[in-house]
């Protein structure tokens, strides 16, 4: 399960997920944080990086993605 604010969109957006993880940690929802981080790691394993969104037009490589993932894992 990955947090999706408001349920309006059925995909995760990486930058939004950074802040969602912050809130989930504050709310002690560690299982959801673990699932979210695992999803990001699966993306790295499958496509080699974390796109900002999960649609074709979001496939541009974001060099900052690894830094944000590292911060989320460190906080977890």
N, C-alpha and C positions, 0 to 999 in steps of 0.2 A: 504494500500500500504506500502510495506517495501522496503527501498533502497537496491538495489543489484548492486554493482559496475560493470559497463561495460555490464551488462545484460548477461554475459557468463553463470552464474549459475542461476538456478531458485529457489534457496533456500537461506535463510539468514544464515549467520554465525555470531554467537553472538559477538565474539571479534571484527570482522570487523564492525558490527553494532554500536558498541560503538563509533568508529571514524567517521562513517557516520553521526551519530546523532550530533557529534560536528560540522561537516561541514554544516549540515542542519540548525542547530541553527544559525551559523554564516551567513548563506544565508537567514535567516528569513523564512524558510519553515516549519512553526510550525505545520501545519496540517499533514505533513508527519512524523514529529517527534512524534506527538500525536498518529498516527496510528501505528508506530513502537513500541512505549512503550506499547500501548494497546495490541499488538500482544504478547509481552513478558509476560504481566500480564495474558493473556489468557493461555499461556503455563504453567505458574505457577499454575493456577487454574485447568487446565486439567491434567497435568502430574506431578505436584509438584515441578518442577524446570525448569530452562532454559538450554536446551542442547546447546553445542557449535555449532552444525549443526542440520539440520532437517532430517537426515537420521538415519537409525537404528544403524549403527556403531558409531554414535555420541552420543548415549544415556548415556554415562558415566556421573555421577553426578559431577558437578563442583561447589565446595563450594564457589568459588570466584564470581559466577554468581550473587548472590544477591547484592554483593558490587558494581559491575559495574552497575547493574540496578538502585541501589540507587543513584549513581552518575549521571546517565542520567536523572532520574526524578528530582533530585535536580537542575540540570542545566536548565531543561525545565521550 
